[in-house]
């Protein structure tokens, strides 16, 4: 079992920045990829960014060049640095961890970008 706790969400103006953190606990030795997803009201959950244990990253086209995902394996934490935020980035952001072909989710953190 893996437990994930997100932090760092909040309210920010257009063009601002936020940094999300996700701390993993439990069977952390088995975690492979970690990532961030988001879900806006009335929309399906979508991938934002993912990072492998080795550090390879992949981003949604909508956030490339603005968001950066990073991972501290020693601290069992994954981060999402979000710059140049837009109103369409408003959503609940969820941390995800893949462990032995199973996906684990955090409870989510709200990000609201105001005009």
Helices and strands as residue ranges (DSSP letters): E 2-7, E 10-13, E 18-26, G 28-30, E 31-39, E 46-51, E 57-59, G 61-63, E 67-72, E 77-82, G 87-89, E 91-99, E 102-105, E 109-114
